[in-house]
Amino acid sequence: MSARPMDEKMTVSEVLADLKVAPSTFYRWRQLGKGPRAIKLPNGDVRIRRSEYERWLSEREDAA
């Protein structure tokens, strides 16, 4: 899967709103290595590439 030329970076708040999960759940997933790959900015903020988020979601779809 190739990245889009200008792959949008999502904030944690945007991901939380889309998934409808609590921040503690998202950060626990990250701590356990089960969340989407993220970019940690020098100021400590976290961003998730939309393409990575979509890939991560599709990997979790039921095969049924």
C-alpha positions in Angstrom: 0.0 0.0 0.0 1.6 3.3 -1.0 1.2 6.4 1.0 -0.7 9.3 -0.4 1.5 12.3 -1.4 0.1 14.4 1.4 -0.9 11.8 4.0 -3.1 13.6 6.5 -1.9 13.4 10.2 -4.7 12.8 12.7 -4.7 13.9 16.3 -5.4 11.6 19.1 -8.7 13.4 19.7 -9.7 12.7 16.1 -8.9 9.0 16.5 -10.7 8.8 19.8 -13.8 10.4 18.3 -13.8 8.1 15.3 -13.3 4.9 17.5 -15.5 6.2 20.3 -13.1 5.0 23.0 -11.7 6.6 26.1 -8.2 8.2 26.0 -7.1 5.6 28.6 -8.0 2.8 26.2 -6.1 4.3 23.3 -3.0 4.9 25.4 -3.2 1.4 26.9 -3.3 0.0 23.4 -0.2 2.0 22.5 1.6 0.9 25.7 0.8 -2.8 24.8 1.9 -2.2 21.2 -1.6 -2.9 19.9 -2.5 0.6 18.7 -1.8 2.2 15.3 1.7 3.3 14.6 2.2 6.9 15.6 4.5 9.9 15.2 5.6 11.5 18.5 6.4 15.2 17.9 9.2 17.0 19.8 6.6 18.7 22.0 5.2 15.3 23.1 2.0 15.5 20.9 1.1 12.3 19.0 -0.1 12.1 15.4 -1.3 9.1 13.4 -1.1 9.0 9.6 -4.6 8.4 8.2 -3.2 5.7 5.9 -1.7 3.9 9.0 -5.0 4.3 10.9 -7.0 2.8 8.0 -4.5 0.0 7.6 -4.7 -0.8 11.4 -8.5 -0.7 11.3 -8.7 -3.1 8.3 -6.4 -5.6 10.0 -9.0 -5.8 12.8 -12.0 -6.6 10.6 -13.6 -10.0 11.1 -12.9 -12.4 8.4 -16.5 -13.8 8.7 
